[in-house]
């Protein structure tokens, strides 16, 4: 009986080993998630836990009234259309998508392309040139057709200068009012439940970083980067109208400024 039991245990161990190997093989075929196939996204999520303490009045400057819109990183599948992303020299970068999606990418300033093998790459606005224009007039009133792209440094796209975009942290601002590199505290954002690219939910700590600019961002208008989300119901103070401003503060706490600056550096 002992011999049969040992044989049975041996067969069970062998079966378990086979099952583990098959499971690993199956997992290797599954399309990776945003954080899995993008090391910088993973690094961002490890760095930022949205856990800064509530601001003290002594660490804040005078209040400023702002109004907000949001912008995002659209995600499209390569080969779903025939309009190529081109670099500043007019060369095709590889991905081809429908015209409407191309125009949306030009509007947002960055795009994440998923390839047939499951890998993904983010492309960013580079500059405008007159060659190979596209007609976006039926989609938007903005002049977007001369946009050229480059491969982004950041997983979610690049902001101004050496800064990369970070979901729920980066603001596009008018540098004349809010200089690039400024940290802003928005009391109404503190405690808002947000969903990270990993699927994990956290409570926002209320701090944002001025790491981007935009042609339509003037005066007290700020644009909040929300990652790949379609909308921002978790931030009801983003109303897309100057008629509903909210109160924000310039942060003077050097530790928080340093942390958010390092988060945004490429």
C-alpha positions in Angstrom: 0.0 0.0 0.0 2.9 2.4 0.8 4.4 1.7 -2.6 1.1 2.4 -4.5 0.7 5.6 -2.4 4.2 6.8 -3.4 3.5 6.1 -7.0 0.3 8.0 -6.8 2.1 11.0 -5.3 4.7 10.8 -8.0 2.1 10.8 -10.7 0.3 13.7 -9.0 3.6 15.7 -8.9 4.2 15.0 -12.6 0.7 16.1 -13.5 1.0 19.3 -11.5 4.3 20.1 -13.3 2.7 19.6 -16.7 -0.3 21.8 -15.7 2.1 24.6 -14.5 4.0 24.5 -17.8 0.8 24.6 -19.8 -0.5 27.5 -17.7 2.7 29.5 -18.2 2.5 28.9 -22.0 -1.1 30.0 -22.0 -0.3 33.2 -20.1 2.5 34.0 -22.6 -0.2 34.1 -25.4 -2.5 36.5 -23.6 -2.3 40.1 -24.8 -0.4 42.1 -22.1 -2.1 44.9 -20.2 -0.9 48.6 -20.4 1.4 48.2 -17.4 2.7 44.8 -18.4 3.9 45.6 -21.9 5.2 49.0 -21.0 8.0 49.2 -18.5 7.8 53.0 -18.1 4.1 52.6 -17.2 5.0 50.1 -14.6 7.7 52.4 -13.2 5.2 55.2 -13.0 2.7 53.1 -11.1 5.4 52.0 -8.6 6.5 55.6 -8.0 3.1 57.3 -7.6 0.8 56.2 -4.9 -1.2 59.5 -4.6 -0.4 59.6 -0.9 0.8 63.1 -0.2 -0.6 64.5 3.0 -3.2 67.1 3.0 -1.7 70.6 2.4 -1.2 73.0 5.2 -2.0 76.6 4.6 1.6 77.6 5.3 2.7 75.4 2.4 0.3 77.1 -0.1 0.3 80.4 -1.9 -2.6 82.6 -2.6 -5.7 80.9 -4.2 -6.3 81.2 -7.9 -9.6 80.5 -9.7 -9.2 78.0 -12.6 -11.5 76.2 -14.9 -10.7 72.8 -16.5 -11.1 70.5 -19.5 -9.4 67.1 -19.9 -7.3 65.4 -22.5 -6.3 61.7 -22.9 -4.2 59.1 -24.6 -6.3 57.4 -27.3 -5.5 53.8 -28.1 -5.9 52.4 -31.6 -5.0 49.2 -33.5 -2.4 49.3 -36.2 -3.6 48.4 -39.6 -7.2 49.4 -38.9 -7.0 52.2 -41.5 -4.7 53.5 -44.3 -3.5 56.9 -42.9 0.1 56.6 -41.7 1.7 58.4 -38.8 4.7 60.4 -40.3 7.7 61.9 -38.7 9.0 65.5 -39.3 10.8 64.4 -42.4 7.7 62.9 -43.9 8.7 59.3 -43.4 6.1 56.8 -42.3 6.7 55.6 -38.7 4.8 52.3 -39.3 1.3 52.5 -37.9 -1.7 53.1 -40.1 -5.1 54.1 -38.7 -8.4 55.6 -40.0 -8.5 59.3 -40.7 -10.8 60.1 -37.8 -8.5 58.3 -35.4 -5.5 60.1 -36.9 -7.2 63.4 -36.4 -8.1 62.6 -32.8 -4.5 61.6 -32.2 -3.3 65.0 -33.5 -5.9 66.7 -31.4 -4.8 65.0 -28.2 -1.1 65.2 -28.9 -0.3 61.6 -28.4 -1.6 58.1 -29.4 -0.9 54.6 -28.2 -0.8 52.0 -31.0 -1.4 48.3 -30.4 0.3 46.0 -32.9 -0.9 42.6 -34.1 1.7 40.8 -32.0 0.2 42.4 -28.8 3.0 44.9 -28.3 2.3 48.6 -28.0 4.1 51.9 -28.6 3.2 55.5 -27.8 3.7 58.3 -30.4 3.8 62.0 -29.6 3.2 65.2 -31.4 6.5 66.5 -32.8 5.8 69.5 -35.0 3.8 70.6 -38.1 5.1 70.6 -41.6 3.4 71.4 -45.0 4.1 68.0 -46.6 1.6 65.1 -46.6 -1.3 67.0 -45.0 -4.5 65.3 -43.9 -8.0 66.9 -43.9 -9.5 66.9 -40.5 -12.1 69.6 -41.2 -15.1 67.2 -41.0 -14.0 66.2 -37.5 -12.6 69.3 -35.9 -12.5 73.1 -36.5 -8.8 73.1 -35.4 -6.0 73.0 -38.0 -4.6 69.5 -37.3 -3.8 68.1 -40.7 -0.1 69.1 -40.8 0.8 67.3 -37.6 3.9 65.1 -37.5 4.7 62.5 -34.8 7.7 60.9 -33.1 8.1 57.9 -30.8 7.3 59.2 -27.2 9.8 58.9 -24.4 7.0 58.5 -21.8 4.6 55.5 -21.7 1.6 57.9 -21.7 3.2 60.5 -24.0 5.3 63.6 -23.5 4.6 67.0 -22.1 6.6 70.1 -22.6 10.5 70.0 -22.5 11.8 67.1 -20.6 8.6 66.2 -18.9 6.5 63.1 -19.6 2.8 62.8 -19.0 1.4 61.1 -15.9 -2.3 60.2 -15.6 -4.2 62.3 -13.0 -1.1 64.3 -12.3 -0.2 66.3 -15.4 -1.8 69.7 -16.1 -1.4 71.6 -19.4 -1.3 75.3 -18.3 -0.7 78.7 -19.6 2.9 79.4 -18.4 2.1 83.1 -18.2 -0.2 82.3 -15.3 1.1 79.0 -14.0 4.7 78.4 -15.0 5.8 75.0 -16.2 7.1 72.9 -13.2 4.6 74.4 -10.7 2.7 72.1 -8.4 -1.0 72.9 -7.9 -3.2 71.8 -5.0 -6.9 71.4 -5.8 -8.9 70.8 -2.6 -11.9 69.4 -4.6 -9.7 66.7 -6.1 -8.6 65.3 -2.8 -10.4 62.1 -1.9 -11.6 61.5 -5.4 -11.6 57.8 -6.3 -9.6 57.2 -9.5 -8.8 54.0 -11.4 -5.1 53.4 -12.2 -4.1 51.7 -15.5 -3.6 48.5 -13.4 -7.2 48.5 -12.5 -6.4 49.4 -8.9 -8.5 52.2 -7.3 -6.9 54.8 -5.1 -8.0 58.1 -3.6 -6.4 61.2 -5.2 -4.3 63.4 -2.9 -5.2 66.7 -4.7 -1.8 67.6 -6.1 -1.1 68.2 -9.8 2.0 69.2 -11.8 2.2 71.8 -14.6 4.1 69.7 -17.1 2.5 70.5 -20.5 1.1 73.4 -22.6 -1.5 73.6 -25.3 -2.5 76.0 -28.1 -6.0 76.4 -26.7 -4.9 76.7 -23.0 -4.9 80.3 -22.1 -5.1 82.3 -18.9 -6.9 80.4 -16.1 -7.8 77.4 -18.3 -6.1 74.2 -17.4 -6.2 70.8 -19.2 -6.1 67.7 -17.0 -4.4 64.6 -18.4 -6.6 61.5 -17.5 -4.6 58.7 -19.2 -6.6 56.4 -21.4 -9.9 57.1 -19.8 -12.7 58.4 -22.1 -14.0 60.9 -19.5 -13.4 62.1 -15.9 -16.6 61.6 -13.8 -14.3 61.2 -10.8 -13.4 64.9 -11.2 -16.7 66.8 -11.3 -14.9 70.1 -11.1 -13.8 69.5 -14.7 -16.8 71.2 -16.3 -15.4 72.3 -19.7 -16.7 75.8 -19.1 -15.2 79.0 -17.7 -18.5 79.7 -16.0 -17.8 77.2 -13.3 -14.4 77.9 -11.9 -12.8 76.2 -8.9 -10.3 77.2 -6.3 -6.7 76.0 -6.5 -3.4 76.9 -4.7 0.3 77.1 -5.7 2.2 74.6 -3.6 5.4 75.7 -1.8 6.3 72.4 -0.1 9.7 71.6 -1.7 9.5 67.9 -1.0 6.3 67.6 -2.9 7.6 69.8 -5.7 10.7 67.6 -6.0 8.8 64.3 -5.9 6.4 65.4 -8.7 9.1 66.9 -10.8 11.1 63.6 -10.6 7.9 61.7 -11.5 7.6 63.7 -14.7 11.2 63.7 -15.8 12.1 61.3 -18.7 
